Amino acid sequence: KSFLNHTAYLSCYFLNSQKTDIKDLIIFWQKDVEVVHEVYYGQEKHDNLSPNYINRTKMDMDKWTLQLLNAGIVDEGQYKCIIQHRDKGSPKVIHKSECLLHIIANYSQPEIAQLHTGEPKPNENLNLSCSSSGGYPEPRQMIWLISRENITDRSIRHMDVSQDAVTKLYNVTSKLNIPVPTNTLTNISCLLHLGEQLGSLVSVPLVI
C-alpha cells in the first residue's frame, strides 16, 4: 500500500543467497505489457521504458526494491520482477515474483449538515446529511450513530458515491431523516467505514 503522490516501494523478494554480483544480472520490472524499470548488468537502462515511468523509478540494489515516485491511482495493479543471470553467454531466469500495489488517499473528516433552516421543533423531522470527500479507495459504508442517555442506535442509510473523472478520488454523502428528539439530549454522529485495514473516520457529533 502507498499513499497518493508518495513513493511506493515494490519488493522483488529476492534473497540473493548466492551473493551474485549485480554486474552479472538483468533486472526487469513490468506492469501488464509496460516496461517499468530495467537494470542491465549493473547499469540502469531507459530505452524501453513506458512513457508513464520515465524519471519516476529508482532501484535499491541492496534491498532489491523498486521505488516508484509520486504514485498515482493509475499506478495501481500487479507488478512483476524478473531477474536473469548471465550464464555462459545467454541469460537465464533465476527469479520471478509479483507484488500488488494499492493506493490510499485520506478522506476528509465526515461533516454533518442540517438540510433545513431554523431550529427544528417537536413533531417535525430532523433532516441531516453527512459528507466526506477526496478519498480512495471507495469506502464500505456510512453509519449514523444516534445516542440518547446510555443507548446508541446504529442506522445504515444509503450512501451516494461519486468519483471525480480526472483525479479518480471519491466523494460520499448519506442522508438521515428522523423525528426531532424530545425530552432528552441526543448526540448524532456519522461514521465512515473505510474497510478492514483502513479503519473508520467519525464526524464531530451534532447535539440536539
Backbone as CSV, one residue per row, in Angstrom:
resi,resn,N_x,N_y,N_z,CA_x,CA_y,CA_z,C_x,C_y,C_z
1,LYS,0.841,-1.200,0.000,0.000,0.000,0.000,0.875,1.249,0.000
2,SER,0.400,2.268,-0.700,1.136,3.526,-0.723,0.143,4.677,-0.736
3,PHE,0.514,5.785,-0.053,-0.346,6.962,-0.088,-0.211,7.674,-1.431
4,LEU,-1.312,8.270,-1.868,-1.352,9.000,-3.132,-0.278,10.088,-3.157
5,ASN,0.446,10.168,-4.272,1.510,11.169,-4.507,2.742,10.971,-3.624
6,HIS,2.853,9.824,-2.954,4.065,9.484,-2.194,4.858,8.432,-2.982
7,THR,5.995,8.032,-2.435,6.815,6.993,-3.077,6.306,5.614,-2.673
8,ALA,6.073,4.762,-3.674,5.673,3.374,-3.411,6.922,2.496,-3.466
9,TYR,6.981,1.507,-2.584,8.127,0.591,-2.528,7.664,-0.800,-2.941
10,LEU,8.212,-1.288,-4.065,7.829,-2.584,-4.609,9.001,-3.546,-4.457
11,SER,8.761,-4.646,-3.777,9.875,-5.561,-3.484,9.954,-6.702,-4.486
12,CYS,11.200,-7.081,-4.791,11.459,-8.230,-5.667,11.453,-9.550,-4.891
13,TYR,11.527,-9.447,-3.565,11.585,-10.647,-2.706,12.705,-11.608,-3.141
14,PHE,13.851,-11.010,-3.455,14.992,-11.809,-3.921,16.048,-11.845,-2.817
15,LEU,16.385,-13.054,-2.355,17.314,-13.177,-1.219,18.774,-13.104,-1.650
16,ASN,19.031,-13.408,-2.918,20.397,-13.463,-3.442,21.317,-14.287,-2.537
17,SER,20.868,-15.499,-2.248,21.636,-16.374,-1.351,22.996,-16.754,-1.947
18,GLN,23.110,-16.667,-3.286,24.387,-16.995,-3.943,25.360,-15.807,-3.945
19,LYS,24.892,-14.649,-3.441,25.715,-13.417,-3.431,26.206,-13.072,-4.851
20,THR,25.300,-13.223,-5.803,25.637,-12.941,-7.203,25.902,-11.453,-7.392
21,ASP,26.946,-11.147,-8.141,27.292,-9.745,-8.418,26.220,-9.130,-9.318
22,ILE,25.829,-7.908,-8.999,24.815,-7.188,-9.782,25.243,-7.045,-11.246
23,LYS,26.554,-7.061,-11.483,27.064,-6.911,-12.861,26.828,-8.159,-13.706
24,ASP,26.367,-9.232,-13.061,26.042,-10.458,-13.806,24.533,-10.672,-13.946
25,LEU,23.759,-9.651,-13.584,22.300,-9.821,-13.568,21.586,-8.802,-14.461
26,ILE,20.450,-9.231,-14.993,19.495,-8.328,-15.639,18.255,-8.309,-14.739
27,ILE,17.819,-7.121,-14.340,16.622,-6.987,-13.502,15.586,-6.219,-14.310
28,PHE,14.399,-6.795,-14.372,13.383,-6.299,-15.287,12.058,-6.197,-14.538
29,TRP,11.493,-4.981,-14.485,10.181,-4.775,-13.851,9.148,-4.466,-14.933
30,GLN,7.976,-5.072,-14.828,6.933,-4.728,-15.782,5.556,-4.755,-15.123
31,LYS,4.620,-3.991,-15.721,3.214,-3.986,-15.288,2.398,-4.230,-16.545
32,ASP,1.665,-5.335,-16.573,0.984,-5.776,-17.797,2.033,-5.829,-18.925
33,VAL,1.853,-5.029,-19.992,2.845,-5.060,-21.078,3.817,-3.878,-20.989
34,GLU,3.659,-3.031,-19.973,4.516,-1.848,-19.859,5.826,-2.192,-19.150
35,VAL,6.925,-1.667,-19.692,8.218,-1.823,-19.025,8.359,-0.684,-18.012
36,VAL,8.557,-1.062,-16.741,8.601,-0.077,-15.651,10.045,0.329,-15.333
37,HIS,10.957,-0.660,-15.339,12.348,-0.375,-14.980,13.245,-1.514,-15.473
38,GLU,14.466,-1.164,-15.889,15.426,-2.193,-16.330,16.811,-1.877,-15.780
39,VAL,17.479,-2.879,-15.281,18.892,-2.751,-14.897,19.655,-3.853,-15.639
40,TYR,20.583,-3.435,-16.534,21.357,-4.388,-17.338,22.776,-4.447,-16.800
41,TYR,23.100,-5.576,-16.178,24.478,-5.811,-15.711,25.018,-4.604,-14.932
42,GLY,24.189,-4.128,-13.965,24.627,-3.062,-13.070,24.313,-1.659,-13.549
43,GLN,23.863,-1.517,-14.806,23.569,-0.184,-15.351,22.061,-0.031,-15.602
44,GLU,21.507,1.085,-15.158,20.092,1.326,-15.421,19.918,1.700,-16.901
45,LYS,18.904,1.096,-17.516,18.688,1.290,-18.951,17.295,1.883,-19.150
46,HIS,17.201,2.937,-19.979,15.936,3.657,-20.097,15.297,3.568,-21.490
47,ASP,15.939,2.835,-22.403,15.472,2.841,-23.806,14.043,2.308,-23.974
48,ASN,13.700,1.252,-23.219,12.423,0.564,-23.464,11.313,0.961,-22.505
49,LEU,11.602,1.909,-21.603,10.623,2.245,-20.565,9.341,2.803,-21.158
50,SER,8.213,2.431,-20.537,6.932,3.053,-20.890,7.000,4.531,-20.497
51,PRO,6.421,5.420,-21.316,6.459,6.860,-21.003,5.917,7.191,-19.610
52,ASN,4.995,6.359,-19.105,4.408,6.604,-17.769,5.431,6.515,-16.641
53,TYR,6.562,5.854,-16.896,7.511,5.595,-15.807,8.858,6.292,-15.976
54,ILE,9.014,7.084,-17.023,10.292,7.774,-17.241,10.534,8.770,-16.102
55,ASN,11.729,8.723,-15.533,12.144,9.594,-14.407,11.300,9.405,-13.149
56,ARG,10.653,8.238,-13.025,9.817,8.010,-11.838,10.240,6.788,-11.035
57,THR,11.301,6.088,-11.476,11.680,4.856,-10.777,13.147,4.863,-10.387
58,LYS,13.428,4.221,-9.241,14.807,4.041,-8.778,14.893,2.664,-8.151
59,MET,15.995,1.976,-8.394,16.155,0.633,-7.838,17.148,0.673,-6.691
60,ASP,16.720,0.156,-5.539,17.623,-0.016,-4.396,18.198,-1.423,-4.486
61,MET,19.463,-1.512,-4.939,20.079,-2.827,-5.212,20.352,-3.621,-3.925
62,ASP,20.527,-2.911,-2.815,20.792,-3.632,-1.556,19.540,-4.354,-1.060
63,LYS,18.389,-3.715,-1.264,17.140,-4.304,-0.753,16.312,-4.952,-1.858
64,TRP,16.784,-4.884,-3.114,16.055,-5.433,-4.259,14.636,-4.866,-4.297
65,THR,14.567,-3.549,-4.113,13.276,-2.866,-4.049,13.239,-1.733,-5.069
66,LEU,12.109,-1.649,-5.768,11.918,-0.564,-6.730,11.132,0.561,-6.060
67,GLN,11.652,1.786,-6.183,10.925,2.951,-5.679,10.183,3.586,-6.852
68,LEU,8.876,3.733,-6.684,8.047,4.375,-7.703,7.615,5.725,-7.149
69,LEU,8.153,6.795,-7.744,7.936,8.139,-7.205,6.559,8.667,-7.602
70,ASN,5.988,9.472,-6.701,4.733,10.174,-6.996,3.651,9.195,-7.476
71,ALA,3.415,8.151,-6.679,2.484,7.092,-7.077,1.059,7.634,-7.192
72,GLY,0.409,7.312,-8.323,-0.956,7.766,-8.568,-1.912,6.594,-8.649
73,ILE,-3.190,6.906,-8.722,-4.207,5.847,-8.766,-4.037,4.991,-10.025
74,VAL,-3.579,5.599,-11.132,-3.353,4.816,-12.371,-2.225,3.791,-12.197
75,ASP,-1.404,3.965,-11.164,-0.287,3.025,-10.939,-0.726,1.767,-10.193
76,GLU,-1.970,1.742,-9.718,-2.445,0.542,-9.016,-2.355,-0.670,-9.930
77,GLY,-2.082,-1.818,-9.328,-2.078,-3.049,-10.121,-0.932,-3.963,-9.760
78,GLN,-0.743,-4.982,-10.599,0.245,-6.026,-10.336,1.549,-5.747,-11.083
79,TYR,2.642,-5.827,-10.353,3.973,-5.606,-10.925,4.762,-6.911,-10.866
80,LYS,5.508,-7.184,-11.943,6.339,-8.396,-11.994,7.799,-7.999,-11.958
81,CYS,8.568,-8.736,-11.180,10.024,-8.563,-11.146,10.648,-9.846,-11.691
82,ILE,11.486,-9.701,-12.711,12.154,-10.862,-13.319,13.660,-10.620,-13.264
83,ILE,14.390,-11.583,-12.715,15.851,-11.459,-12.625,16.488,-12.573,-13.460
84,GLN,17.404,-12.152,-14.342,18.134,-13.122,-15.175,19.618,-13.079,-14.820
85,HIS,20.250,-14.245,-14.917,21.685,-14.347,-14.623,22.436,-14.693,-15.899
86,ARG,23.550,-13.976,-16.120,24.377,-14.249,-17.304,25.114,-15.562,-17.051
87,ASP,24.764,-16.564,-17.837,25.345,-17.892,-17.609,25.845,-18.429,-18.946
88,LYS,27.165,-18.482,-19.099,27.785,-18.946,-20.347,27.209,-18.182,-21.546
89,GLY,27.100,-16.878,-21.377,26.697,-16.044,-22.523,25.226,-15.738,-22.602
90,SER,24.345,-16.747,-22.418,22.901,-16.451,-22.570,22.244,-16.328,-21.191
91,PRO,21.480,-15.231,-20.981,20.865,-15.025,-19.668,19.770,-16.051,-19.378
92,LYS,19.727,-16.518,-18.118,18.691,-17.469,-17.697,17.927,-16.861,-16.530
93,VAL,16.589,-17.058,-16.528,15.761,-16.530,-15.438,16.056,-17.312,-14.157
94,ILE,16.440,-16.577,-13.091,16.719,-17.250,-11.805,15.703,-16.847,-10.728
95,HIS,14.881,-15.811,-11.037,13.906,-15.390,-10.030,12.757,-14.643,-10.703
96,LYS,11.538,-14.947,-10.213,10.345,-14.219,-10.678,9.470,-13.962,-9.467
97,SER,8.921,-12.763,-9.360,7.964,-12.504,-8.276,6.973,-11.441,-8.727
98,GLU,5.885,-11.342,-7.981,4.864,-10.341,-8.286,4.488,-9.613,-7.008
99,CYS,4.129,-8.335,-7.141,3.540,-7.649,-5.992,2.421,-6.736,-6.472
100,LEU,1.430,-6.581,-5.605,0.216,-5.842,-5.938,0.258,-4.496,-5.223
101,LEU,0.073,-3.420,-5.979,0.112,-2.075,-5.402,-1.299,-1.523,-5.245
102,HIS,-1.614,-1.098,-4.018,-2.874,-0.406,-3.727,-2.548,1.027,-3.322
103,ILE,-3.331,1.985,-3.824,-3.137,3.401,-3.484,-4.208,3.822,-2.471
104,ILE,-3.783,4.640,-1.506,-4.694,5.149,-0.475,-4.643,6.677,-0.489
105,ALA,-5.817,7.317,-0.462,-5.891,8.769,-0.273,-6.833,9.022,0.895
106,ASN,-6.439,9.907,1.804,-7.222,10.148,3.014,-8.506,10.920,2.727
107,TYR,-9.605,10.410,3.248,-10.871,11.137,3.186,-10.857,12.289,4.192
108,SER,-11.632,13.324,3.892,-11.794,14.407,4.866,-12.649,13.889,6.033
109,GLN,-12.531,14.538,7.195,-13.365,14.134,8.331,-14.836,14.310,7.942
110,PRO,-15.669,13.283,8.169,-17.087,13.422,7.829,-17.700,14.629,8.544
111,GLU,-18.601,15.302,7.848,-19.189,16.528,8.389,-20.705,16.472,8.250
112,ILE,-21.388,16.748,9.370,-22.856,16.723,9.367,-23.383,18.122,9.069
113,ALA,-24.381,18.199,8.182,-25.032,19.480,7.872,-26.541,19.308,8.041
114,GLN,-27.201,20.362,8.525,-28.660,20.333,8.635,-29.250,20.851,7.318
115,LEU,-30.214,20.100,6.787,-30.775,20.437,5.483,-32.044,21.281,5.607
116,HIS,-32.274,21.840,6.783,-33.436,22.713,6.965,-32.956,23.976,7.664
117,THR,-33.744,25.044,7.557,-33.344,26.306,8.192,-34.071,26.456,9.519
118,GLY,-33.429,27.133,10.430,-34.052,27.391,11.737,-33.960,26.190,12.661
119,GLU,-34.355,26.414,13.900,-34.309,25.349,14.907,-35.438,24.348,14.660
120,PRO,-35.128,23.060,14.657,-36.204,22.080,14.484,-37.129,22.073,15.704
121,LYS,-38.428,21.900,15.455,-39.405,21.913,16.549,-39.915,20.488,16.797
122,PRO,-40.407,20.232,18.008,-41.005,18.909,18.282,-42.076,18.592,17.248
123,ASN,-42.246,17.307,16.975,-43.208,16.783,15.992,-42.797,17.074,14.540
124,GLU,-41.666,17.737,14.358,-41.131,17.892,12.999,-40.047,16.838,12.778
125,ASN,-39.553,16.785,11.535,-38.465,15.856,11.233,-37.128,16.579,11.177
126,LEU,-36.108,15.868,11.605,-34.738,16.375,11.530,-34.142,15.830,10.233
127,ASN,-33.687,16.731,9.374,-33.217,16.334,8.049,-31.718,16.647,7.949
128,LEU,-30.876,15.609,7.970,-29.424,15.807,8.039,-28.720,15.140,6.858
129,SER,-27.539,15.664,6.540,-26.666,14.954,5.596,-25.270,14.864,6.213
130,CYS,-24.530,13.841,5.799,-23.144,13.687,6.243,-22.286,13.465,5.001
131,SER,-21.203,14.227,4.889,-20.372,14.153,3.679,-18.891,14.012,4.028
132,SER,-18.174,13.340,3.128,-16.716,13.240,3.227,-16.183,13.202,1.797
133,SER,-14.992,13.763,1.586,-14.534,13.903,0.191,-13.039,13.620,0.026
134,GLY,-12.678,13.442,-1.252,-11.261,13.388,-1.640,-10.507,12.149,-1.221
135,GLY,-11.214,10.998,-1.111,-10.544,9.779,-0.638,-10.484,8.682,-1.685
136,TYR,-9.688,7.654,-1.363,-9.549,6.482,-2.225,-8.965,5.351,-1.371
137,PRO,-9.417,4.086,-1.527,-10.426,3.584,-2.456,-11.852,3.898,-1.968
138,GLU,-12.837,3.365,-2.689,-14.235,3.587,-2.320,-14.500,3.001,-0.937
139,PRO,-15.170,3.761,-0.055,-15.395,3.239,1.302,-16.496,2.179,1.329
140,ARG,-16.581,1.466,2.467,-17.572,0.388,2.594,-18.978,0.940,2.834
141,GLN,-19.116,1.771,3.884,-20.454,2.266,4.226,-20.355,3.462,5.166
142,MET,-21.484,4.141,5.302,-21.598,5.247,6.237,-22.650,4.845,7.263
143,ILE,-22.331,5.004,8.544,-23.231,4.583,9.614,-23.564,5.806,10.473
144,TRP,-24.838,5.987,10.748,-25.275,7.056,11.658,-25.364,6.476,13.074
145,LEU,-24.814,7.196,14.034,-24.873,6.787,15.449,-25.735,7.800,16.192
146,ILE,-26.850,7.326,16.746,-27.783,8.218,17.444,-27.790,7.804,18.913
147,SER,-27.223,8.656,19.773,-27.053,8.310,21.202,-27.987,9.130,22.077
148,ARG,-28.816,8.420,22.847,-29.680,9.056,23.858,-29.389,8.389,25.187
149,GLU,-29.122,9.201,26.227,-28.776,8.666,27.546,-27.684,7.616,27.372
150,ASN,-27.943,6.351,27.726,-26.872,5.345,27.596,-27.098,4.395,26.416
151,ILE,-27.986,4.774,25.525,-28.311,3.869,24.405,-27.855,4.503,23.091
152,THR,-27.147,3.717,22.259,-26.728,4.183,20.928,-27.353,3.299,19.856
153,ASP,-28.116,3.921,18.980,-28.685,3.205,17.821,-27.772,3.403,16.628
154,ARG,-27.558,2.322,15.880,-26.779,2.398,14.642,-27.752,2.331,13.472
155,SER,-27.613,3.266,12.553,-28.519,3.305,11.409,-27.704,3.391,10.118
156,ILE,-27.872,2.400,9.249,-27.150,2.405,7.971,-28.114,2.886,6.890
157,ARG,-27.813,4.037,6.305,-28.652,4.590,5.244,-27.896,4.511,3.916
158,HIS,-28.614,4.749,2.854,-27.986,4.720,1.520,-26.846,5.745,1.440
159,MET,-25.742,5.335,0.846,-24.589,6.224,0.684,-24.445,6.569,-0.797
160,ASP,-24.555,7.861,-1.120,-24.322,8.311,-2.501,-22.820,8.456,-2.724
161,VAL,-22.326,7.826,-3.774,-20.882,7.851,-4.066,-20.666,8.467,-5.440
162,SER,-19.757,9.442,-5.522,-19.377,9.972,-6.840,-17.860,9.956,-6.958
163,GLN,-17.380,9.725,-8.172,-15.937,9.658,-8.416,-15.542,10.742,-9.410
164,ASP,-14.535,11.524,-9.053,-14.050,12.584,-9.935,-13.414,11.955,-11.178
165,ALA,-13.847,12.408,-12.349,-13.381,11.800,-13.611,-11.883,11.982,-13.818
166,VAL,-11.315,13.058,-13.287,-9.890,13.340,-13.508,-9.028,12.741,-12.394
167,THR,-9.348,13.082,-11.140,-8.473,12.645,-10.031,-8.756,11.206,-9.598
168,LYS,-9.962,10.691,-9.944,-10.417,9.348,-9.543,-10.700,9.246,-8.039
169,LEU,-10.698,10.386,-7.336,-10.993,10.367,-5.901,-12.512,10.342,-5.696
170,TYR,-12.924,9.802,-4.536,-14.347,9.629,-4.248,-14.862,10.689,-3.277
171,ASN,-16.129,11.089,-3.485,-16.882,11.901,-2.527,-18.106,11.080,-2.124
172,VAL,-18.453,11.116,-0.836,-19.594,10.319,-0.370,-20.513,11.173,0.499
173,THR,-21.812,10.872,0.409,-22.827,11.576,1.204,-23.914,10.591,1.621
174,SER,-24.402,10.755,2.841,-25.538,9.965,3.310,-26.528,10.906,3.982
175,LYS,-27.835,10.582,3.889,-28.855,11.454,4.480,-29.610,10.709,5.570
176,LEU,-30.049,11.472,6.574,-30.789,10.903,7.705,-32.009,11.781,7.954
177,ASN,-33.167,11.134,8.077,-34.399,11.856,8.358,-35.070,11.167,9.549
178,ILE,-35.076,11.832,10.711,-35.668,11.226,11.914,-36.524,12.270,12.629
179,PRO,-37.497,11.810,13.440,-38.273,12.774,14.228,-37.354,13.540,15.175
180,VAL,-37.680,14.807,15.419,-36.874,15.625,16.326,-36.918,15.004,17.729
181,PRO,-35.722,14.743,18.309,-35.702,14.166,19.657,-36.323,15.133,20.661
182,THR,-37.076,14.608,21.605,-37.675,15.458,22.650,-37.330,14.916,24.027
183,ASN,-37.286,15.808,24.992,-37.133,15.479,26.422,-35.785,14.867,26.796
184,THR,-34.927,14.642,25.856,-33.628,14.053,26.220,-32.550,14.555,25.256
185,LEU,-31.348,14.757,25.795,-30.229,15.221,24.978,-29.808,14.098,24.022
186,THR,-29.657,14.436,22.751,-29.317,13.419,21.751,-28.046,13.837,21.011
187,ASN,-27.121,12.892,20.908,-25.885,13.093,20.131,-26.011,12.314,18.826
188,ILE,-25.782,12.996,17.712,-25.825,12.298,16.417,-24.455,12.418,15.758
189,SER,-23.868,11.268,15.444,-22.559,11.244,14.762,-22.680,10.420,13.495
190,CYS,-21.694,10.598,12.654,-21.674,9.869,11.394,-20.304,9.201,11.275
191,LEU,-20.312,7.904,10.980,-19.082,7.105,10.931,-18.874,6.600,9.508
192,LEU,-17.708,6.902,8.937,-17.372,6.414,7.590,-16.456,5.212,7.738
193,HIS,-16.948,4.050,7.308,-16.177,2.806,7.424,-15.401,2.592,6.128
194,LEU,-14.060,2.629,6.235,-13.215,2.613,5.028,-12.835,1.209,4.576
195,GLY,-12.938,0.234,5.453,-12.506,-1.119,5.088,-11.743,-1.736,6.241
196,GLU,-11.527,-3.048,6.145,-10.951,-3.802,7.270,-9.646,-3.207,7.789
197,GLN,-8.713,-2.918,6.894,-7.381,-2.500,7.342,-7.219,-0.989,7.430
198,LEU,-8.215,-0.245,6.942,-8.069,1.212,6.895,-8.816,1.908,8.028
199,GLY,-9.688,1.171,8.721,-10.364,1.745,9.881,-11.545,2.631,9.502
200,SER,-11.862,3.596,10.401,-13.050,4.422,10.227,-12.726,5.882,10.573
201,LEU,-13.567,6.768,10.054,-13.486,8.199,10.406,-14.834,8.601,10.986
202,VAL,-14.815,9.455,12.027,-16.064,9.848,12.657,-16.197,11.373,12.656
203,SER,-17.443,11.837,12.518,-17.694,13.286,12.490,-17.685,13.858,13.902
204,VAL,-17.648,15.174,13.977,-17.936,15.860,15.234,-19.425,15.645,15.512
205,PRO,-19.796,15.262,16.752,-21.217,14.996,16.998,-22.075,16.254,16.938
206,LEU,-23.299,16.060,16.470,-24.298,17.128,16.492,-25.146,16.895,17.735
207,VAL,-25.276,17.898,18.596,-26.026,17.740,19.843,-27.381,18.438,19.689
208,ILE,-28.450,17.667,19.896,-29.813,18.223,19.790,-30.449,18.211,21.175
